[in-house]
Amino acid sequence: MKLWMVLLIILVVLLAALAALYFFGKRMQKKQAEQQEQIEAAKQTVSMLVIDKKRMRMKESGLPQFVIDQTPKLMRRSKLPIVKAKVGPKIMTLVADEKIFDVIPVKKEVKATVAGIYITDVRGIRGPLPKPEGKKSWRQKLAEKVSSLSKEEAAASKSKKK
């Protein structure tokens, strides 16, 4: 086979893969939009005391068995943002949205927008919630180490001069 034939076959395969991904992505977008509409229709605001929050597997989370049975098998192994909270007289296990999980304060009372067992939004009852500090990048950590080492060397050189 000639080189141009091989390149043509590779190009056709790539175009077919891109077309398949395009249509699959559109279908997934439609499903997500429908799910978002259902969440918006079922949401309600509740006051809750957050006891604990962790990322854990579904089997370990303490969610009801029918919820675990309804999830796809691939999702059962992934870690979810789980929040244990006291809602009224009951202690409930809830699943938080990935976007707001870091904002949820532990051992504080909050007003949360909940749809079923899914927390979609959190607001503080007594003032605004504190913003969590973001993770430091590798470059930031390295820059801090260098600056602390240079300060130590400067202090050591001053003590030697005296």
Rosetta blueprint (number, residue, H / E / L):
1 M L
2 K L
3 L H
4 W H
5 M H
6 V H
7 L H
8 L H
9 I H
10 I H
11 L H
12 V H
13 V H
14 L H
15 L H
16 A H
17 A H
18 L H
19 A H
20 A H
21 L H
22 Y H
23 F H
24 F H
25 G H
26 K H
27 R H
28 M H
29 Q H
30 K H
31 K H
32 Q H
33 A H
34 E H
35 Q H
36 Q H
37 E H
38 Q H
39 I H
40 E H
41 A H
42 A H
43 K L
44 Q E
45 T E
46 V E
47 S E
48 M E
49 L E
50 V E
51 I E
52 D E
53 K E
54 K E
55 R E
56 M E
57 R E
58 M H
59 K H
60 E H
61 S H
62 G L
63 L L
64 P L
65 Q H
66 F H
67 V H
68 I H
69 D H
70 Q H
71 T L
72 P L
73 K H
74 L H
75 M H
76 R H
77 R L
78 S L
79 K E
80 L E
81 P E
82 I E
83 V E
84 K E
85 A E
86 K E
87 V E
88 G L
89 P L
90 K E
91 I E
92 M E
93 T E
94 L E
95 V E
96 A E
97 D L
98 E L
99 K L
100 I L
101 F L
102 D L
103 V L
104 I L
105 P L
106 V L
107 K L
108 K L
109 E E
110 V E
111 K E
112 A E
113 T E
114 V E
115 A E
116 G L
117 I L
118 Y E
119 I E
120 T E
121 D E
122 V E
123 R E
124 G E
125 I L
126 R L
127 G L
128 P L
129 L L
130 P L
131 K L
132 P L
133 E L
134 G L
135 K L
136 K L
137 S L
138 W H
139 R H
140 Q H
141 K H
142 L H
143 A H
144 E H
145 K H
146 V H
147 S H
148 S H
149 L H
150 S H
151 K H
152 E H
153 E H
154 A H
155 A H
156 A H
157 S H
158 K H
159 S H
160 K H
161 K H
162 K L
